[in-house]
Amino acid sequence: MTYPKAQRTVLSLSLALAASFGAAPLQARADDGCDGRSYDLLLAAYPGADSVTGDEGEFLRTAGSPTRWIKLDDVACKVWPAAPGKTLLAVRLRHDEASGEVDTADLDVLVADSARPRILQRYRQPEPLVSDAMRISSVTLDTARYRLNEAVTAFGVRVAYSGSSRVNPYASTVLSLYAGDGGTLRPVLRNLEMSLDRGEWDGNCAGEFENAKRTVAIDAKRDHGYAGLLVNSAEQSSRAVADGKDCDEKTVAKNKSSVRLAFDGREYVVPQSLRGL
């Protein structure tokens, strides 16, 4: 495949930019199913929080100490198709109101009542989300039907990262799954890398690139009462070389593979090769 050198620049930059601009603000998500209820649900989740307007938009500032800031455009909210009586939220709790070179946030995953503003279950991730050289471009809900057994269906949270380097483009999305356990919520899968695009090039044409896309399917076999997860991967690497005024890009390798993740009684065991950030 041959491209003009200018187009090669656009293609490579798109790896980072796609992740940065792929998530629409909360108010623009017409299909999230929350119908404007997310604000009331946040007030139920964080009693005493008050509304503030900062340089980056509208925030909720939590009460008590330590103070956290919730940028309303960052909140993911969706009625759960597997259980319409429940509404799911993924909330980034910023440690600082204004963005800096390094941004730190807690991640709060909530299951709320769809009929009234009441929080049913929640899980606060103990290790905060950090944006520095790799920026968090979006946090979204994954409501594919992850049916782990007859009584338990999990849902997912996807965190997308993007790099800021022009000559080393990078974009990655990781998936974690959460399941109810009585009155609590707990993670059963952590940081499975679902997509990866990265490369290294000279800013003009010559370079090497790789990408991976993964899907998750439910296996019939069970371990400790939960179905296994089949992770199917499609990976590809390519190389670009200048050819006069053109830039010639060729695929140098393709690979497909499948890995089964077993449940160890607490969570699914993810091999290091499939772990994301």
C-alpha positions as CSV (number, residue, x, y, z in Angstrom):
1,M,0.0,0.0,0.0
2,T,1.5,3.4,-1.0
3,Y,0.7,6.8,0.4
4,P,2.1,10.3,-0.1
5,K,4.4,11.3,2.7
6,A,2.0,13.9,4.0
7,Q,-0.7,11.3,4.3
8,R,1.6,9.0,6.2
9,T,1.9,11.7,8.8
10,V,-1.9,11.9,9.1
11,L,-2.2,8.1,9.4
12,S,0.3,7.9,12.2
13,L,-1.0,10.8,14.2
14,S,-4.5,9.3,14.0
15,L,-3.4,6.5,16.4
16,A,-3.1,9.0,19.2
17,L,-5.8,11.4,18.2
18,A,-8.5,8.8,17.8
19,A,-8.4,7.9,21.4
20,S,-8.2,11.5,22.5
21,F,-11.4,12.6,20.7
22,G,-13.3,9.3,20.6
23,A,-15.5,9.9,23.7
24,A,-18.4,12.3,23.5
25,P,-19.2,14.5,26.5
26,L,-21.9,13.2,28.9
27,Q,-24.6,15.6,27.7
28,A,-24.0,14.6,24.1
29,R,-24.6,10.8,24.7
30,A,-28.2,10.5,23.6
31,D,-28.2,6.7,24.0
32,D,-26.7,6.4,27.5
33,G,-30.2,5.7,28.9
34,C,-29.8,7.9,32.0
35,D,-32.1,10.7,30.8
36,G,-30.4,13.4,32.8
37,R,-30.5,11.4,36.0
38,S,-26.8,11.1,36.4
39,Y,-26.5,14.3,38.4
40,D,-29.0,13.2,41.0
41,L,-27.3,9.8,41.2
42,L,-24.0,11.5,41.9
43,L,-25.5,13.6,44.7
44,A,-26.8,10.3,46.2
45,A,-23.4,8.8,45.9
46,Y,-21.5,11.8,47.3
47,P,-23.7,13.4,50.0
48,G,-22.9,17.0,50.6
49,A,-21.2,17.5,47.2
50,D,-21.6,21.0,45.7
51,S,-21.5,22.3,42.2
52,V,-18.6,24.5,41.1
53,T,-17.5,25.9,37.7
54,G,-13.9,25.7,36.8
55,D,-11.7,26.5,33.8
56,E,-12.5,23.1,32.4
57,G,-16.3,23.1,32.8
58,E,-18.8,22.0,35.5
59,F,-17.7,20.0,38.5
60,L,-19.0,18.5,41.6
61,R,-16.7,19.0,44.7
62,T,-17.1,16.3,47.2
63,A,-17.6,17.0,50.9
64,G,-15.1,16.0,53.6
65,S,-11.5,15.2,53.3
66,P,-9.7,14.5,51.1
67,T,-11.7,16.6,48.6
68,R,-12.2,15.2,45.2
69,W,-13.6,16.8,42.0
70,I,-15.9,15.2,39.5
71,K,-16.0,16.7,36.0
72,L,-19.5,16.0,34.8
73,D,-18.3,15.4,31.2
74,D,-16.1,12.6,32.5
75,V,-18.9,10.5,34.0
76,A,-20.1,7.4,32.2
77,C,-23.7,6.5,32.9
78,K,-25.9,3.8,31.4
79,V,-29.0,1.7,32.3
80,W,-27.8,-1.9,32.5
81,P,-29.5,-3.8,29.6
82,A,-29.0,-7.1,31.5
83,A,-30.9,-5.6,34.6
84,P,-32.9,-2.5,33.5
85,G,-33.8,-1.9,37.2
86,K,-30.1,-0.9,37.7
87,T,-28.1,2.0,36.4
88,L,-24.3,1.8,36.1
89,L,-21.8,4.7,36.6
90,A,-18.1,5.0,36.2
91,V,-16.8,8.1,38.0
92,R,-13.4,9.7,37.9
93,L,-12.6,11.4,41.2
94,R,-9.9,13.9,40.4
95,H,-7.4,14.8,43.1
96,D,-7.2,18.3,41.7
97,E,-9.7,20.5,39.9
98,A,-7.3,21.8,37.2
99,S,-5.4,19.5,34.9
100,G,-1.6,19.5,35.2
101,E,1.3,17.7,33.7
102,V,0.4,14.7,35.9
103,D,-3.3,14.1,36.7
104,T,-4.4,11.7,39.3
105,A,-7.9,10.3,39.9
106,D,-9.7,7.6,41.8
107,L,-12.1,5.4,39.9
108,D,-15.5,4.8,41.6
109,V,-17.7,2.2,39.9
110,L,-21.4,2.4,41.0
111,V,-24.5,0.4,40.6
112,A,-27.6,2.5,41.3
113,D,-31.4,2.1,41.4
114,S,-33.0,3.0,38.1
115,A,-36.2,4.1,39.8
116,R,-34.9,6.5,42.3
117,P,-31.5,8.1,43.3
118,R,-30.1,5.3,45.5
119,I,-26.7,3.6,45.3
120,L,-27.0,-0.2,45.6
121,Q,-23.3,-1.3,45.2
122,R,-20.0,0.4,44.6
123,Y,-16.3,-0.3,44.3
124,R,-13.5,2.2,44.7
125,Q,-10.4,1.2,42.8
126,P,-7.5,1.3,45.4
127,E,-4.9,2.3,42.9
128,P,-5.7,5.6,41.3
129,L,-5.8,6.4,37.5
130,V,-2.8,8.5,36.5
131,S,-2.3,10.6,33.4
132,D,1.2,11.7,32.6
133,A,3.1,10.7,29.4
134,M,0.1,8.3,28.7
135,R,-3.1,10.3,29.0
136,I,-6.5,8.8,30.0
137,S,-8.6,9.8,27.0
138,S,-11.9,8.2,28.1
139,V,-13.6,5.9,30.7
140,T,-16.6,4.1,29.3
141,L,-19.1,1.3,30.3
142,D,-19.2,-2.0,28.5
143,T,-22.6,-3.7,28.9
144,A,-22.0,-6.7,26.7
145,R,-23.6,-9.8,28.4
146,Y,-20.8,-11.3,30.4
147,R,-22.9,-14.1,31.9
148,L,-20.5,-15.9,34.2
149,N,-23.1,-18.4,35.5
150,E,-26.9,-18.7,35.9
151,A,-26.9,-16.1,38.7
152,V,-24.1,-13.8,37.9
153,T,-23.7,-11.4,35.0
154,A,-20.7,-9.0,35.0
155,F,-20.3,-5.6,33.3
156,G,-17.2,-3.9,32.1
157,V,-15.4,-0.6,32.4
158,R,-13.0,0.3,29.6
159,V,-10.2,2.9,30.1
160,A,-8.6,4.3,27.0
161,Y,-5.0,5.7,27.0
162,S,-3.2,7.8,24.4
163,G,0.3,9.0,24.0
164,S,1.4,12.5,23.3
165,S,4.5,11.7,21.2
166,R,4.2,12.4,17.5
167,V,7.0,10.1,16.5
168,N,6.0,7.3,18.9
169,P,2.2,7.2,18.5
170,Y,0.4,5.1,21.1
171,A,-3.2,4.2,22.0
172,S,-4.5,1.4,24.2
173,T,-7.8,0.3,25.8
174,V,-8.0,-1.9,28.8
175,L,-11.1,-3.8,30.2
176,S,-12.0,-4.6,33.8
177,L,-15.1,-6.6,34.7
178,Y,-17.2,-6.2,37.8
179,A,-19.8,-8.5,39.4
180,G,-22.2,-8.2,42.3
181,D,-21.5,-10.2,45.4
182,G,-24.4,-9.8,47.8
183,G,-24.5,-6.2,48.7
184,T,-21.0,-5.4,47.4
185,L,-19.4,-5.0,44.0
186,R,-16.0,-6.5,43.2
187,P,-13.7,-6.8,40.2
188,V,-13.4,-10.2,38.7
189,L,-11.1,-9.2,35.8
190,R,-8.5,-6.5,35.8
191,N,-6.7,-4.6,33.0
192,L,-7.1,-6.9,30.0
193,E,-5.7,-5.0,27.0
194,M,-8.4,-5.1,24.3
195,S,-6.7,-2.9,21.7
196,L,-3.2,-1.6,21.1
197,D,-1.8,0.7,18.4
198,R,1.8,1.9,18.6
199,G,4.7,2.6,16.4
200,E,8.0,4.4,15.9
201,W,8.7,6.5,12.8
202,D,10.8,9.4,11.6
203,G,8.0,11.9,11.4
204,N,8.0,11.8,7.6
205,C,7.6,8.2,6.4
206,A,10.0,5.5,7.6
207,G,8.9,3.5,10.6
208,E,7.4,0.4,12.2
209,F,3.9,-0.1,13.5
210,E,1.9,-2.7,15.3
211,N,-1.7,-3.1,16.4
212,A,-3.8,-5.7,18.2
213,K,-7.5,-6.1,18.6
214,R,-9.2,-8.5,21.0
215,T,-12.6,-9.9,21.8
216,V,-13.9,-11.8,24.8
217,A,-16.3,-14.8,24.6
218,I,-17.8,-16.9,27.3
219,D,-16.6,-20.5,27.5
220,A,-18.8,-23.4,28.5
221,K,-16.3,-24.9,30.9
222,R,-16.3,-23.5,34.5
223,D,-13.7,-23.0,37.1
224,H,-14.8,-22.4,40.7
225,G,-18.3,-21.9,39.5
226,Y,-17.6,-19.2,36.9
227,A,-17.4,-19.7,33.1
228,G,-14.0,-19.3,31.5
229,L,-13.3,-16.3,29.2
230,L,-11.9,-16.9,25.7
231,V,-9.8,-14.0,24.6
232,N,-9.3,-14.0,20.8
233,S,-6.5,-11.8,19.4
234,A,-5.7,-10.5,15.9
235,E,-2.3,-8.9,15.7
236,Q,-0.6,-7.2,12.8
237,S,2.8,-5.4,12.3
238,S,3.7,-3.2,9.3
239,R,6.7,-1.3,8.0
240,A,6.8,2.0,6.0
241,V,9.7,2.9,3.7
242,A,10.2,6.0,1.6
243,D,10.1,5.4,-2.1
244,G,10.8,8.6,-3.9
245,K,8.0,11.0,-3.2
246,D,5.8,8.2,-2.0
247,C,5.7,6.2,1.3
248,D,5.3,2.5,0.9
249,E,3.7,0.6,3.7
250,K,3.7,-3.2,3.9
251,T,2.3,-5.7,6.3
252,V,5.2,-7.8,7.6
253,A,3.4,-10.1,10.0
254,K,-0.2,-11.2,11.0
255,N,-1.1,-13.5,13.8
256,K,-4.3,-14.8,15.3
257,S,-4.5,-16.5,18.7
258,S,-6.9,-17.6,21.4
259,V,-6.2,-17.8,25.2
260,R,-8.6,-19.1,27.8
261,L,-8.7,-17.2,31.1
262,A,-9.6,-19.3,34.1
263,F,-11.3,-18.0,37.3
264,D,-9.2,-18.8,40.3
265,G,-11.9,-18.3,42.9
266,R,-11.3,-14.6,43.2
267,E,-10.7,-13.3,39.7
268,Y,-9.7,-14.2,36.2
269,V,-5.9,-14.8,35.8
270,V,-4.6,-12.5,33.0
271,P,-1.1,-13.4,31.6
272,Q,1.4,-10.6,31.5
273,S,1.3,-10.6,27.7
274,L,-2.3,-9.5,27.8
275,R,-2.1,-7.0,30.6
276,G,-2.5,-3.3,29.8
277,L,-1.4,-0.2,31.7
